[in-house]
Amino acid sequence: MQLKTLGRSDIRVTDLCLGTMTWGSQTSEAEAHAQIDMALDRGVNMIDTAEMYPVNPVRAETVGRTETILGNWIARSGRRDAIVLATKISGPNRGFVRDGEKISSAAIVRALDASLRRLQTDVIDLYQFHWPNRGSYAFRQNWDYDPFLQNPAETRAHMEDALGELQRQVDAGKIRQFGLSNESAWGAMAWLRTAAVLHGPRVATLQNEYSLLSRMFDTDLAEVAANEDVGLLAFSPLAAGLLTGKYRGGAVPLGSRMSLNGDLGGRATPRAHQAVEAYLEVARRHGLDPVQMAVAFCRSRPFVTSAILGATSAAQLEVALGAADLALGADVLADISATHRKHPMPY
């Protein structure tokens, strides 16, 4: 496993990160704690969560449960210093969190203090905005995305307001670094530009979806990463489980994400299933586990700071963690590139 730096900070993280979004819904507290212990034993030092979690489904009555489960582990183990802890403020949502309010200075204060209480810690190492206030093309919204509906003056005022509060929280010792999620290249640059003017906290990371099936980060966002030292925290590196092969031939395993979310958030398209078959064939041809090949591909990308591994069970996590020992050869990467050209943007 490799250590990489969060943006231009002094925080070093492993290039595999433990994700938590199923904890408290599909994954019990005992199983979640076992996953943490396993991940740390294997060298992982970063854990990512969010105030909105768990998902599958998101419900108002379960908001914060995942942070509470993680906080209980921190209190029980006494190992807070062993982890780089990342969480997120929700931003606009369908009323699940704080009645769906947008991110603002006041919302940051309330959300951050609540997360700190649930996590049973004094500081968040990486505090992220889950969704841009102005809207996002993430999660298949790109097909109908219309940036001309945005209000530039409102966006500028929001960025100035939020960065001012973030700096106050940094000064208070409650936040170490700031990150974005489900964000665009323009959005990342606007936050960086505003932070430079206001001397506020600089964006360290972007947490966006990235996998063999979802490669929107490869162009403009990769250029931001290369030139601005803003690394990607890649979520869904297994495309919500599609790349494991467990949904082949119409199979829907009991308790799987697809059994709870039929189309995997718009990912389970006919073209996606065709692409999965092609990538499974690449793995078969090279004698690789398809899960480990998919995760190793994310780790191989120069703009990826860490790939986030979410698993329902410790057994699933153990397989995915095996990618830490896998370096893909030039022949495998060439086959992956050829497959990508044949199956671009499958969802």
LOKOL-729318 format. One record per residue (C-alpha): residue number from 1; residue in one letter; x, y, z. Coordinates in steps of 0.5 Angstrom, whole numbers, plus 500, padded with zeros to 3 digits. Layout:
# residues N
<node><i>NUM</i><aa>A</aa><x>X</x><y>Y</y><z>Z</z></node>
...
//
This chain:
# residues 347
<node><i>1</i><aa>M</aa><x>500</x><y>500</y><z>500</z></node>
<node><i>2</i><aa>Q</aa><x>502</x><y>507</y><z>498</z></node>
<node><i>3</i><aa>L</aa><x>502</x><y>513</y><z>503</z></node>
<node><i>4</i><aa>K</aa><x>500</x><y>520</y><z>499</z></node>
<node><i>5</i><aa>T</aa><x>499</x><y>527</y><z>501</z></node>
<node><i>6</i><aa>L</aa><x>492</x><y>530</y><z>502</z></node>
<node><i>7</i><aa>G</aa><x>493</x><y>536</y><z>497</z></node>
<node><i>8</i><aa>R</aa><x>498</x><y>541</y><z>500</z></node>
<node><i>9</i><aa>S</aa><x>497</x><y>539</y><z>507</z></node>
<node><i>10</i><aa>D</aa><x>502</x><y>535</y><z>512</z></node>
<node><i>11</i><aa>I</aa><x>497</x><y>529</y><z>512</z></node>
<node><i>12</i><aa>R</aa><x>499</x><y>523</y><z>509</z></node>
<node><i>13</i><aa>V</aa><x>494</x><y>517</y><z>507</z></node>
<node><i>14</i><aa>T</aa><x>494</x><y>510</y><z>505</z></node>
<node><i>15</i><aa>D</aa><x>492</x><y>510</y><z>498</z></node>
<node><i>16</i><aa>L</aa><x>486</x><y>505</y><z>500</z></node>
<node><i>17</i><aa>C</aa><x>481</x><y>508</y><z>504</z></node>
<node><i>18</i><aa>L</aa><x>475</x><y>505</y><z>508</z></node>
<node><i>19</i><aa>G</aa><x>468</x><y>507</y><z>506</z></node>
<node><i>20</i><aa>T</aa><x>462</x><y>506</y><z>511</z></node>
<node><i>21</i><aa>M</aa><x>456</x><y>508</y><z>508</z></node>
<node><i>22</i><aa>T</aa><x>453</x><y>501</y><z>509</z></node>
<node><i>23</i><aa>W</aa><x>454</x><y>501</y><z>517</z></node>
<node><i>24</i><aa>G</aa><x>448</x><y>502</y><z>520</z></node>
<node><i>25</i><aa>S</aa><x>443</x><y>499</y><z>515</z></node>
<node><i>26</i><aa>Q</aa><x>446</x><y>493</y><z>511</z></node>
<node><i>27</i><aa>T</aa><x>452</x><y>492</y><z>516</z></node>
<node><i>28</i><aa>S</aa><x>451</x><y>492</y><z>523</z></node>
<node><i>29</i><aa>E</aa><x>456</x><y>495</y><z>528</z></node>
<node><i>30</i><aa>A</aa><x>459</x><y>489</y><z>530</z></node>
<node><i>31</i><aa>E</aa><x>461</x><y>488</y><z>523</z></node>
<node><i>32</i><aa>A</aa><x>463</x><y>495</y><z>522</z></node>
<node><i>33</i><aa>H</aa><x>468</x><y>495</y><z>528</z></node>
<node><i>34</i><aa>A</aa><x>471</x><y>488</y><z>525</z></node>
<node><i>35</i><aa>Q</aa><x>472</x><y>492</y><z>518</z></node>
<node><i>36</i><aa>I</aa><x>476</x><y>497</y><z>522</z></node>
<node><i>37</i><aa>D</aa><x>480</x><y>493</y><z>525</z></node>
<node><i>38</i><aa>M</aa><x>481</x><y>489</y><z>519</z></node>
<node><i>39</i><aa>A</aa><x>483</x><y>495</y><z>515</z></node>
<node><i>40</i><aa>L</aa><x>488</x><y>498</y><z>520</z></node>
<node><i>41</i><aa>D</aa><x>491</x><y>491</y><z>521</z></node>
<node><i>42</i><aa>R</aa><x>492</x><y>491</y><z>513</z></node>
<node><i>43</i><aa>G</aa><x>495</x><y>498</y><z>514</z></node>
<node><i>44</i><aa>V</aa><x>490</x><y>502</y><z>512</z></node>
<node><i>45</i><aa>N</aa><x>490</x><y>509</y><z>516</z></node>
<node><i>46</i><aa>M</aa><x>484</x><y>513</y><z>513</z></node>
<node><i>47</i><aa>I</aa><x>476</x><y>512</y><z>514</z></node>
<node><i>48</i><aa>D</aa><x>471</x><y>516</y><z>510</z></node>
<node><i>49</i><aa>T</aa><x>464</x><y>517</y><z>513</z></node>
<node><i>50</i><aa>A</aa><x>458</x><y>523</y><z>512</z></node>
<node><i>51</i><aa>E</aa><x>453</x><y>525</y><z>517</z></node>
<node><i>52</i><aa>M</aa><x>448</x><y>523</y><z>512</z></node>
<node><i>53</i><aa>Y</aa><x>450</x><y>515</y><z>512</z></node>
<node><i>54</i><aa>P</aa><x>448</x><y>510</y><z>512</z></node>
<node><i>55</i><aa>V</aa><x>445</x><y>509</y><z>505</z></node>
<node><i>56</i><aa>N</aa><x>441</x><y>504</y><z>502</z></node>
<node><i>57</i><aa>P</aa><x>436</x><y>507</y><z>503</z></node>
<node><i>58</i><aa>V</aa><x>437</x><y>514</y><z>506</z></node>
<node><i>59</i><aa>R</aa><x>432</x><y>515</y><z>512</z></node>
<node><i>60</i><aa>A</aa><x>431</x><y>521</y><z>516</z></node>
<node><i>61</i><aa>E</aa><x>431</x><y>517</y><z>522</z></node>
<node><i>62</i><aa>T</aa><x>438</x><y>514</y><z>521</z></node>
<node><i>63</i><aa>V</aa><x>442</x><y>520</y><z>519</z></node>
<node><i>64</i><aa>G</aa><x>448</x><y>520</y><z>523</z></node>
<node><i>65</i><aa>R</aa><x>448</x><y>513</y><z>525</z></node>
<node><i>66</i><aa>T</aa><x>454</x><y>511</y><z>521</z></node>
<node><i>67</i><aa>E</aa><x>458</x><y>516</y><z>525</z></node>
<node><i>68</i><aa>T</aa><x>456</x><y>514</y><z>531</z></node>
<node><i>69</i><aa>I</aa><x>458</x><y>507</y><z>530</z></node>
<node><i>70</i><aa>L</aa><x>465</x><y>509</y><z>528</z></node>
<node><i>71</i><aa>G</aa><x>465</x><y>514</y><z>534</z></node>
<node><i>72</i><aa>N</aa><x>463</x><y>508</y><z>539</z></node>
<node><i>73</i><aa>W</aa><x>469</x><y>504</y><z>536</z></node>
<node><i>74</i><aa>I</aa><x>474</x><y>510</y><z>537</z></node>
<node><i>75</i><aa>A</aa><x>471</x><y>511</y><z>544</z></node>
<node><i>76</i><aa>R</aa><x>472</x><y>503</y><z>545</z></node>
<node><i>77</i><aa>S</aa><x>479</x><y>502</y><z>542</z></node>
<node><i>78</i><aa>G</aa><x>482</x><y>509</y><z>544</z></node>
<node><i>79</i><aa>R</aa><x>486</x><y>509</y><z>537</z></node>
<node><i>80</i><aa>R</aa><x>483</x><y>516</y><z>534</z></node>
<node><i>81</i><aa>D</aa><x>491</x><y>517</y><z>533</z></node>
<node><i>82</i><aa>A</aa><x>491</x><y>511</y><z>528</z></node>
<node><i>83</i><aa>I</aa><x>486</x><y>514</y><z>523</z></node>
<node><i>84</i><aa>V</aa><x>485</x><y>520</y><z>518</z></node>
<node><i>85</i><aa>L</aa><x>478</x><y>521</y><z>519</z></node>
<node><i>86</i><aa>A</aa><x>474</x><y>524</y><z>514</z></node>
<node><i>87</i><aa>T</aa><x>467</x><y>526</y><z>514</z></node>
<node><i>88</i><aa>K</aa><x>462</x><y>530</y><z>510</z></node>
<node><i>89</i><aa>I</aa><x>456</x><y>536</y><z>511</z></node>
<node><i>90</i><aa>S</aa><x>450</x><y>534</y><z>507</z></node>
<node><i>91</i><aa>G</aa><x>448</x><y>540</y><z>503</z></node>
<node><i>92</i><aa>P</aa><x>442</x><y>540</y><z>499</z></node>
<node><i>93</i><aa>N</aa><x>438</x><y>534</y><z>500</z></node>
<node><i>94</i><aa>R</aa><x>431</x><y>531</y><z>500</z></node>
<node><i>95</i><aa>G</aa><x>429</x><y>533</y><z>507</z></node>
<node><i>96</i><aa>F</aa><x>433</x><y>528</y><z>510</z></node>
<node><i>97</i><aa>V</aa><x>438</x><y>532</y><z>514</z></node>
<node><i>98</i><aa>R</aa><x>436</x><y>539</y><z>517</z></node>
<node><i>99</i><aa>D</aa><x>430</x><y>539</y><z>513</z></node>
<node><i>100</i><aa>G</aa><x>434</x><y>539</y><z>507</z></node>
<node><i>101</i><aa>E</aa><x>438</x><y>546</y><z>508</z></node>
<node><i>102</i><aa>K</aa><x>444</x><y>548</y><z>504</z></node>
<node><i>103</i><aa>I</aa><x>451</x><y>549</y><z>506</z></node>
<node><i>104</i><aa>S</aa><x>452</x><y>556</y><z>510</z></node>
<node><i>105</i><aa>S</aa><x>456</x><y>558</y><z>515</z></node>
<node><i>106</i><aa>A</aa><x>450</x><y>557</y><z>520</z></node>
<node><i>107</i><aa>A</aa><x>449</x><y>550</y><z>517</z></node>
<node><i>108</i><aa>I</aa><x>457</x><y>548</y><z>518</z></node>
<node><i>109</i><aa>V</aa><x>457</x><y>550</y><z>525</z></node>
<node><i>110</i><aa>R</aa><x>451</x><y>546</y><z>527</z></node>
<node><i>111</i><aa>A</aa><x>453</x><y>540</y><z>522</z></node>
<node><i>112</i><aa>L</aa><x>460</x><y>540</y><z>525</z></node>
<node><i>113</i><aa>D</aa><x>459</x><y>540</y><z>532</z></node>
<node><i>114</i><aa>A</aa><x>454</x><y>534</y><z>531</z></node>
<node><i>115</i><aa>S</aa><x>459</x><y>530</y><z>527</z></node>
<node><i>116</i><aa>L</aa><x>464</x><y>531</y><z>533</z></node>
<node><i>117</i><aa>R</aa><x>459</x><y>529</y><z>538</z></node>
<node><i>118</i><aa>R</aa><x>457</x><y>523</y><z>534</z></node>
<node><i>119</i><aa>L</aa><x>464</x><y>521</y><z>532</z></node>
<node><i>120</i><aa>Q</aa><x>467</x><y>522</y><z>539</z></node>
<node><i>121</i><aa>T</aa><x>473</x><y>526</y><z>537</z></node>
<node><i>122</i><aa>D</aa><x>475</x><y>533</y><z>538</z></node>
<node><i>123</i><aa>V</aa><x>477</x><y>534</y><z>530</z></node>
<node><i>124</i><aa>I</aa><x>476</x><y>532</y><z>523</z></node>
<node><i>125</i><aa>D</aa><x>482</x><y>531</y><z>519</z></node>
<node><i>126</i><aa>L</aa><x>478</x><y>532</y><z>512</z></node>
<node><i>127</i><aa>Y</aa><x>471</x><y>536</y><z>512</z></node>
<node><i>128</i><aa>Q</aa><x>468</x><y>535</y><z>506</z></node>
<node><i>129</i><aa>F</aa><x>462</x><y>538</y><z>502</z></node>
<node><i>130</i><aa>H</aa><x>458</x><y>532</y><z>500</z></node>
<node><i>131</i><aa>W</aa><x>454</x><y>536</y><z>494</z></node>
<node><i>132</i><aa>P</aa><x>455</x><y>543</y><z>491</z></node>
<node><i>133</i><aa>N</aa><x>449</x><y>548</y><z>493</z></node>
<node><i>134</i><aa>R</aa><x>449</x><y>550</y><z>486</z></node>
<node><i>135</i><aa>G</aa><x>447</x><y>543</y><z>483</z></node>
<node><i>136</i><aa>S</aa><x>452</x><y>537</y><z>481</z></node>
<node><i>137</i><aa>Y</aa><x>452</x><y>533</y><z>474</z></node>
<node><i>138</i><aa>A</aa><x>454</x><y>527</y><z>479</z></node>
<node><i>139</i><aa>F</aa><x>450</x><y>521</y><z>480</z></node>
<node><i>140</i><aa>R</aa><x>448</x><y>520</y><z>472</z></node>
<node><i>141</i><aa>Q</aa><x>445</x><y>528</y><z>473</z></node>
<node><i>142</i><aa>N</aa><x>450</x><y>529</y><z>467</z></node>
<node><i>143</i><aa>W</aa><x>445</x><y>527</y><z>462</z></node>
<node><i>144</i><aa>D</aa><x>440</x><y>533</y><z>463</z></node>
<node><i>145</i><aa>Y</aa><x>445</x><y>538</y><z>467</z></node>
<node><i>146</i><aa>D</aa><x>444</x><y>545</y><z>466</z></node>
<node><i>147</i><aa>P</aa><x>449</x><y>550</y><z>469</z></node>
<node><i>148</i><aa>F</aa><x>445</x><y>556</y><z>466</z></node>
<node><i>149</i><aa>L</aa><x>440</x><y>555</y><z>471</z></node>
<node><i>150</i><aa>Q</aa><x>445</x><y>557</y><z>476</z></node>
<node><i>151</i><aa>N</aa><x>446</x><y>564</y><z>480</z></node>
<node><i>152</i><aa>P</aa><x>453</x><y>566</y><z>479</z></node>
<node><i>153</i><aa>A</aa><x>452</x><y>572</y><z>485</z></node>
<node><i>154</i><aa>E</aa><x>449</x><y>567</y><z>489</z></node>
<node><i>155</i><aa>T</aa><x>455</x><y>562</y><z>488</z></node>
<node><i>156</i><aa>R</aa><x>460</x><y>567</y><z>490</z></node>
<node><i>157</i><aa>A</aa><x>457</x><y>569</y><z>496</z></node>
<node><i>158</i><aa>H</aa><x>456</x><y>562</y><z>498</z></node>
<node><i>159</i><aa>M</aa><x>463</x><y>561</y><z>497</z></node>
<node><i>160</i><aa>E</aa><x>465</x><y>567</y><z>501</z></node>
<node><i>161</i><aa>D</aa><x>461</x><y>565</y><z>507</z></node>
<node><i>162</i><aa>A</aa><x>463</x><y>558</y><z>507</z></node>
<node><i>163</i><aa>L</aa><x>470</x><y>559</y><z>507</z></node>
<node><i>164</i><aa>G</aa><x>470</x><y>564</y><z>512</z></node>
<node><i>165</i><aa>E</aa><x>466</x><y>559</y><z>517</z></node>
<node><i>166</i><aa>L</aa><x>471</x><y>554</y><z>515</z></node>
<node><i>167</i><aa>Q</aa><x>477</x><y>558</y><z>517</z></node>
<node><i>168</i><aa>R</aa><x>474</x><y>560</y><z>524</z></node>
<node><i>169</i><aa>Q</aa><x>473</x><y>552</y><z>525</z></node>
<node><i>170</i><aa>V</aa><x>480</x><y>551</y><z>523</z></node>
<node><i>171</i><aa>D</aa><x>483</x><y>556</y><z>527</z></node>
<node><i>172</i><aa>A</aa><x>478</x><y>553</y><z>533</z></node>
<node><i>173</i><aa>G</aa><x>482</x><y>546</y><z>532</z></node>
<node><i>174</i><aa>K</aa><x>476</x><y>543</y><z>529</z></node>
<node><i>175</i><aa>I</aa><x>478</x><y>542</y><z>522</z></node>
<node><i>176</i><aa>R</aa><x>485</x><y>540</y><z>519</z></node>
<node><i>177</i><aa>Q</aa><x>483</x><y>540</y><z>512</z></node>
<node><i>178</i><aa>F</aa><x>477</x><y>542</y><z>507</z></node>
<node><i>179</i><aa>G</aa><x>475</x><y>537</y><z>501</z></node>
<node><i>180</i><aa>L</aa><x>469</x><y>537</y><z>496</z></node>
<node><i>181</i><aa>S</aa><x>465</x><y>532</y><z>493</z></node>
<node><i>182</i><aa>N</aa><x>461</x><y>531</y><z>487</z></node>
<node><i>183</i><aa>E</aa><x>464</x><y>537</y><z>484</z></node>
<node><i>184</i><aa>S</aa><x>466</x><y>539</y><z>477</z></node>
<node><i>185</i><aa>A</aa><x>473</x><y>542</y><z>475</z></node>
<node><i>186</i><aa>W</aa><x>470</x><y>549</y><z>475</z></node>
<node><i>187</i><aa>G</aa><x>467</x><y>549</y><z>482</z></node>
<node><i>188</i><aa>A</aa><x>474</x><y>546</y><z>484</z></node>
<node><i>189</i><aa>M</aa><x>477</x><y>552</y><z>481</z></node>
<node><i>190</i><aa>A</aa><x>472</x><y>557</y><z>484</z></node>
<node><i>191</i><aa>W</aa><x>473</x><y>554</y><z>491</z></node>
<node><i>192</i><aa>L</aa><x>481</x><y>555</y><z>490</z></node>
<node><i>193</i><aa>R</aa><x>481</x><y>562</y><z>487</z></node>
<node><i>194</i><aa>T</aa><x>476</x><y>564</y><z>493</z></node>
<node><i>195</i><aa>A</aa><x>480</x><y>561</y><z>498</z></node>
<node><i>196</i><aa>A</aa><x>487</x><y>564</y><z>495</z></node>
<node><i>197</i><aa>V</aa><x>483</x><y>571</y><z>495</z></node>
<node><i>198</i><aa>L</aa><x>480</x><y>570</y><z>502</z></node>
<node><i>199</i><aa>H</aa><x>486</x><y>566</y><z>505</z></node>
<node><i>200</i><aa>G</aa><x>481</x><y>561</y><z>507</z></node>
<node><i>201</i><aa>P</aa><x>482</x><y>553</y><z>507</z></node>
<node><i>202</i><aa>R</aa><x>485</x><y>551</y><z>501</z></node>
<node><i>203</i><aa>V</aa><x>481</x><y>545</y><z>497</z></node>
<node><i>204</i><aa>A</aa><x>485</x><y>539</y><z>499</z></node>
<node><i>205</i><aa>T</aa><x>481</x><y>533</y><z>495</z></node>
<node><i>206</i><aa>L</aa><x>475</x><y>532</y><z>491</z></node>
<node><i>207</i><aa>Q</aa><x>471</x><y>526</y><z>492</z></node>
<node><i>208</i><aa>N</aa><x>468</x><y>524</y><z>486</z></node>
<node><i>209</i><aa>E</aa><x>466</x><y>517</y><z>483</z></node>
<node><i>210</i><aa>Y</aa><x>471</x><y>513</y><z>479</z></node>
<node><i>211</i><aa>S</aa><x>472</x><y>506</y><z>476</z></node>
<node><i>212</i><aa>L</aa><x>473</x><y>502</y><z>470</z></node>
<node><i>213</i><aa>L</aa><x>466</x><y>504</y><z>468</z></node>
<node><i>214</i><aa>S</aa><x>466</x><y>511</y><z>471</z></node>
<node><i>215</i><aa>R</aa><x>471</x><y>515</y><z>468</z></node>
<node><i>216</i><aa>M</aa><x>469</x><y>522</y><z>468</z></node>
<node><i>217</i><aa>F</aa><x>475</x><y>525</y><z>472</z></node>
<node><i>218</i><aa>D</aa><x>480</x><y>523</y><z>466</z></node>
<node><i>219</i><aa>T</aa><x>480</x><y>530</y><z>463</z></node>
<node><i>220</i><aa>D</aa><x>478</x><y>536</y><z>466</z></node>
<node><i>221</i><aa>L</aa><x>478</x><y>534</y><z>473</z></node>
<node><i>222</i><aa>A</aa><x>485</x><y>530</y><z>472</z></node>
<node><i>223</i><aa>E</aa><x>488</x><y>537</y><z>469</z></node>
<node><i>224</i><aa>V</aa><x>486</x><y>540</y><z>476</z></node>
<node><i>225</i><aa>A</aa><x>489</x><y>535</y><z>480</z></node>
<node><i>226</i><aa>A</aa><x>495</x><y>535</y><z>476</z></node>
<node><i>227</i><aa>N</aa><x>496</x><y>543</y><z>476</z></node>
<node><i>228</i><aa>E</aa><x>493</x><y>544</y><z>483</z></node>
<node><i>229</i><aa>D</aa><x>495</x><y>539</y><z>488</z></node>
<node><i>230</i><aa>V</aa><x>488</x><y>537</y><z>489</z></node>
<node><i>231</i><aa>G</aa><x>487</x><y>529</y><z>489</z></node>
<node><i>232</i><aa>L</aa><x>481</x><y>524</y><z>488</z></node>
<node><i>233</i><aa>L</aa><x>478</x><y>520</y><z>493</z></node>
<node><i>234</i><aa>A</aa><x>475</x><y>515</y><z>488</z></node>
<node><i>235</i><aa>F</aa><x>468</x><y>513</y><z>491</z></node>
<node><i>236</i><aa>S</aa><x>465</x><y>506</y><z>488</z></node>
<node><i>237</i><aa>P</aa><x>471</x><y>504</y><z>485</z></node>
<node><i>238</i><aa>L</aa><x>467</x><y>497</y><z>484</z></node>
<node><i>239</i><aa>A</aa><x>461</x><y>501</y><z>481</z></node>
<node><i>240</i><aa>A</aa><x>457</x><y>499</y><z>486</z></node>
<node><i>241</i><aa>G</aa><x>458</x><y>492</y><z>486</z></node>
<node><i>242</i><aa>L</aa><x>457</x><y>491</y><z>478</z></node>
<node><i>243</i><aa>L</aa><x>465</x><y>490</y><z>477</z></node>
<node><i>244</i><aa>T</aa><x>465</x><y>484</y><z>482</z></node>
<node><i>245</i><aa>G</aa><x>461</x><y>480</y><z>477</z></node>
<node><i>246</i><aa>K</aa><x>455</x><y>478</y><z>482</z></node>
<node><i>247</i><aa>Y</aa><x>450</x><y>481</y><z>478</z></node>
<node><i>248</i><aa>R</aa><x>451</x><y>477</y><z>472</z></node>
<node><i>249</i><aa>G</aa><x>446</x><y>474</y><z>468</z></node>
<node><i>250</i><aa>G</aa><x>440</x><y>478</y><z>472</z></node>
<node><i>251</i><aa>A</aa><x>443</x><y>475</y><z>479</z></node>
<node><i>252</i><aa>V</aa><x>441</x><y>479</y><z>485</z></node>
<node><i>253</i><aa>P</aa><x>444</x><y>476</y><z>491</z></node>
<node><i>254</i><aa>L</aa><x>440</x><y>477</y><z>497</z></node>
<node><i>255</i><aa>G</aa><x>442</x><y>483</y><z>501</z></node>
<node><i>256</i><aa>S</aa><x>446</x><y>486</y><z>496</z></node>
<node><i>257</i><aa>R</aa><x>445</x><y>493</y><z>494</z></node>
<node><i>258</i><aa>M</aa><x>441</x><y>492</y><z>488</z></node>
<node><i>259</i><aa>S</aa><x>436</x><y>488</y><z>492</z></node>
<node><i>260</i><aa>L</aa><x>435</x><y>495</y><z>496</z></node>
<node><i>261</i><aa>N</aa><x>436</x><y>499</y><z>490</z></node>
<node><i>262</i><aa>G</aa><x>434</x><y>496</y><z>483</z></node>
<node><i>263</i><aa>D</aa><x>438</x><y>500</y><z>478</z></node>
<node><i>264</i><aa>L</aa><x>444</x><y>502</y><z>483</z></node>
<node><i>265</i><aa>G</aa><x>443</x><y>509</y><z>482</z></node>
<node><i>266</i><aa>G</aa><x>442</x><y>509</y><z>474</z></node>
<node><i>267</i><aa>R</aa><x>448</x><y>504</y><z>474</z></node>
<node><i>268</i><aa>A</aa><x>445</x><y>498</y><z>472</z></node>
<node><i>269</i><aa>T</aa><x>444</x><y>499</y><z>464</z></node>
<node><i>270</i><aa>P</aa><x>444</x><y>494</y><z>459</z></node>
<node><i>271</i><aa>R</aa><x>451</x><y>497</y><z>456</z></node>
<node><i>272</i><aa>A</aa><x>454</x><y>497</y><z>463</z></node>
<node><i>273</i><aa>H</aa><x>453</x><y>490</y><z>464</z></node>
<node><i>274</i><aa>Q</aa><x>456</x><y>489</y><z>457</z></node>
<node><i>275</i><aa>A</aa><x>462</x><y>493</y><z>459</z></node>
<node><i>276</i><aa>V</aa><x>462</x><y>489</y><z>466</z></node>
<node><i>277</i><aa>E</aa><x>463</x><y>482</y><z>461</z></node>
<node><i>278</i><aa>A</aa><x>468</x><y>485</y><z>457</z></node>
<node><i>279</i><aa>Y</aa><x>472</x><y>487</y><z>464</z></node>
<node><i>280</i><aa>L</aa><x>471</x><y>480</y><z>467</z></node>
<node><i>281</i><aa>E</aa><x>474</x><y>477</y><z>461</z></node>
<node><i>282</i><aa>V</aa><x>480</x><y>482</y><z>461</z></node>
<node><i>283</i><aa>A</aa><x>481</x><y>479</y><z>469</z></node>
<node><i>284</i><aa>R</aa><x>480</x><y>472</y><z>467</z></node>
<node><i>285</i><aa>R</aa><x>485</x><y>473</y><z>461</z></node>
<node><i>286</i><aa>H</aa><x>490</x><y>475</y><z>466</z></node>
<node><i>287</i><aa>G</aa><x>489</x><y>471</y><z>471</z></node>
<node><i>288</i><aa>L</aa><x>487</x><y>476</y><z>476</z></node>
<node><i>289</i><aa>D</aa><x>481</x><y>477</y><z>481</z></node>
<node><i>290</i><aa>P</aa><x>476</x><y>482</y><z>478</z></node>
<node><i>291</i><aa>V</aa><x>475</x><y>486</y><z>484</z></node>
<node><i>292</i><aa>Q</aa><x>482</x><y>487</y><z>485</z></node>
<node><i>293</i><aa>M</aa><x>484</x><y>489</y><z>478</z></node>
<node><i>294</i><aa>A</aa><x>478</x><y>494</y><z>479</z></node>
<node><i>295</i><aa>V</aa><x>481</x><y>497</y><z>485</z></node>
<node><i>296</i><aa>A</aa><x>488</x><y>496</y><z>483</z></node>
<node><i>297</i><aa>F</aa><x>486</x><y>500</y><z>476</z></node>
<node><i>298</i><aa>C</aa><x>484</x><y>506</y><z>481</z></node>
<node><i>299</i><aa>R</aa><x>490</x><y>506</y><z>485</z></node>
<node><i>300</i><aa>S</aa><x>494</x><y>506</y><z>479</z></node>
<node><i>301</i><aa>R</aa><x>492</x><y>513</y><z>476</z></node>
<node><i>302</i><aa>P</aa><x>496</x><y>519</y><z>478</z></node>
<node><i>303</i><aa>F</aa><x>491</x><y>523</y><z>480</z></node>
<node><i>304</i><aa>V</aa><x>488</x><y>518</y><z>485</z></node>
<node><i>305</i><aa>T</aa><x>490</x><y>520</y><z>493</z></node>
<node><i>306</i><aa>S</aa><x>486</x><y>514</y><z>495</z></node>
<node><i>307</i><aa>A</aa><x>480</x><y>509</y><z>493</z></node>
<node><i>308</i><aa>I</aa><x>475</x><y>508</y><z>498</z></node>
<node><i>309</i><aa>L</aa><x>473</x><y>501</y><z>499</z></node>
<node><i>310</i><aa>G</aa><x>466</x><y>500</y><z>502</z></node>
<node><i>311</i><aa>A</aa><x>464</x><y>493</y><z>503</z></node>
<node><i>312</i><aa>T</aa><x>458</x><y>490</y><z>507</z></node>
<node><i>313</i><aa>S</aa><x>462</x><y>484</y><z>510</z></node>
<node><i>314</i><aa>A</aa><x>469</x><y>483</y><z>512</z></node>
<node><i>315</i><aa>A</aa><x>469</x><y>478</y><z>507</z></node>
<node><i>316</i><aa>Q</aa><x>468</x><y>482</y><z>502</z></node>
<node><i>317</i><aa>L</aa><x>473</x><y>487</y><z>505</z></node>
<node><i>318</i><aa>E</aa><x>478</x><y>482</y><z>505</z></node>
<node><i>319</i><aa>V</aa><x>478</x><y>481</y><z>498</z></node>
<node><i>320</i><aa>A</aa><x>478</x><y>488</y><z>496</z></node>
<node><i>321</i><aa>L</aa><x>484</x><y>489</y><z>500</z></node>
<node><i>322</i><aa>G</aa><x>488</x><y>484</y><z>496</z></node>
<node><i>323</i><aa>A</aa><x>489</x><y>490</y><z>491</z></node>
<node><i>324</i><aa>A</aa><x>494</x><y>493</y><z>495</z></node>
<node><i>325</i><aa>D</aa><x>499</x><y>487</y><z>493</z></node>
<node><i>326</i><aa>L</aa><x>497</x><y>488</y><z>486</z></node>
<node><i>327</i><aa>A</aa><x>501</x><y>492</y><z>481</z></node>
<node><i>328</i><aa>L</aa><x>498</x><y>492</y><z>474</z></node>
<node><i>329</i><aa>G</aa><x>502</x><y>490</y><z>468</z></node>
<node><i>330</i><aa>A</aa><x>503</x><y>494</y><z>462</z></node>
<node><i>331</i><aa>D</aa><x>499</x><y>488</y><z>458</z></node>
<node><i>332</i><aa>V</aa><x>493</x><y>489</y><z>463</z></node>
<node><i>333</i><aa>L</aa><x>493</x><y>496</y><z>462</z></node>
<node><i>334</i><aa>A</aa><x>493</x><y>496</y><z>455</z></node>
<node><i>335</i><aa>D</aa><x>487</x><y>491</y><z>455</z></node>
<node><i>336</i><aa>I</aa><x>483</x><y>496</y><z>460</z></node>
<node><i>337</i><aa>S</aa><x>485</x><y>502</y><z>455</z></node>
<node><i>338</i><aa>A</aa><x>482</x><y>498</y><z>449</z></node>
<node><i>339</i><aa>T</aa><x>476</x><y>496</y><z>453</z></node>
<node><i>340</i><aa>H</aa><x>474</x><y>503</y><z>455</z></node>
<node><i>341</i><aa>R</aa><x>475</x><y>505</y><z>448</z></node>
<node><i>342</i><aa>K</aa><x>470</x><y>500</y><z>446</z></node>
<node><i>343</i><aa>H</aa><x>465</x><y>501</y><z>452</z></node>
<node><i>344</i><aa>P</aa><x>466</x><y>509</y><z>454</z></node>
<node><i>345</i><aa>M</aa><x>460</x><y>512</y><z>459</z></node>
<node><i>346</i><aa>P</aa><x>456</x><y>506</y><z>459</z></node>
<node><i>347</i><aa>Y</aa><x>452</x><y>509</y><z>464</z></node>
//
